[in-house]
């Protein structure tokens, strides 16, 4: 089986050597890094390719952290950059957050976190090279290589190099991120992450956004990740004026879809059978997300969350987006509305392949899941869907 062939300090040393920088900023990331490395070695059962891939992914995350810390330190004015009232899509898992983010991106007054810049953040992009150039091309090639090696990734979770990405791509550089669990089955790290204080990940995330907008690519930040559902207190402590958006979808379908996604991603790097763990862990993660959001809403009625049903988003995207803009105190008209309409017309469902949902292959039962999430579906009036195999 493959291994990382390095401990946490050695991996950091590789990033230092690659960048020529030696200050990664606050040390809060170290416990997560050490926990993850140990968990990968003991539990992930990687192939040789998997060991090499995750090794290089860890080093790349640390290298970007070093570059971000160096840029912020050498450009102290970055600390004065204001991240005002970001729109943050907080989940649910597999409920259309990518589609929603791409629609928000059609409104050029918005400022999404792009896939390429989330992992290559310094120097920050200028308006001239925000969506074109060598760094964008490099990220595109890397994505194409992964999809060529595992074509199922394209159908399940395709992202353009110059399109919106998940906040977990940045939070992974503080080693508090569901992205690390998505590519390797690591129960010890997963348990640690759920219990961890995630404030430092959001503080680092804010620093990255400050760096990224400091060269002139500004606008209202539109961000997304289902991870946020697990850490709303930390998120709102760092972004107290964040406007939260929650997508809802049949949790039976969500469970099947997230298990399929994780099986596809982690299966790229292991030949071991982790299906039972994936089914247990990720349905539990979905349930934990529901519970934490509910608890946050009960504790903080002063911090509203705008609810959007997946069924409404896919049946009439422009109507759903208009309602969302109304909830944000704005009106969706003009070029933004027209650009969203063009996107809907040119990106029909299934553009990048068809993704079926198979409960049986994960040992899941539709009736048991429906009962397990009955309170959630009732609270938000979430309609049931037919599973597509």
Secondary structure as GFF3:
##gff-version 3
##sequence-region A 1 389
A	DSSP	alpha_helix	8	19	.	.	.	ID=ss1
A	DSSP	alpha_helix	29	39	.	.	.	ID=ss2
A	DSSP	pi_helix	40	44	.	.	.	ID=ss3
A	DSSP	alpha_helix	48	74	.	.	.	ID=ss4
A	DSSP	three_ten_helix	76	80	.	.	.	ID=ss5
A	DSSP	beta_strand	87	89	.	.	.	ID=ss6
A	DSSP	alpha_helix	97	106	.	.	.	ID=ss7
A	DSSP	beta_strand	110	112	.	.	.	ID=ss8
A	DSSP	alpha_helix	115	119	.	.	.	ID=ss9
A	DSSP	alpha_helix	134	149	.	.	.	ID=ss10
A	DSSP	alpha_helix	152	156	.	.	.	ID=ss11
A	DSSP	alpha_helix	168	171	.	.	.	ID=ss12
A	DSSP	three_ten_helix	172	174	.	.	.	ID=ss13
A	DSSP	alpha_helix	178	183	.	.	.	ID=ss14
A	DSSP	alpha_helix	187	195	.	.	.	ID=ss15
A	DSSP	alpha_helix	199	213	.	.	.	ID=ss16
A	DSSP	beta_strand	220	224	.	.	.	ID=ss17
A	DSSP	three_ten_helix	226	230	.	.	.	ID=ss18
A	DSSP	alpha_helix	232	238	.	.	.	ID=ss19
A	DSSP	beta_strand	243	248	.	.	.	ID=ss20
A	DSSP	alpha_helix	251	267	.	.	.	ID=ss21
A	DSSP	alpha_helix	275	299	.	.	.	ID=ss22
A	DSSP	beta_strand	305	309	.	.	.	ID=ss23
A	DSSP	alpha_helix	310	315	.	.	.	ID=ss24
A	DSSP	alpha_helix	317	327	.	.	.	ID=ss25
A	DSSP	alpha_helix	334	346	.	.	.	ID=ss26
A	DSSP	three_ten_helix	360	362	.	.	.	ID=ss27
A	DSSP	alpha_helix	366	372	.	.	.	ID=ss28
A	DSSP	alpha_helix	374	380	.	.	.	ID=ss29
###
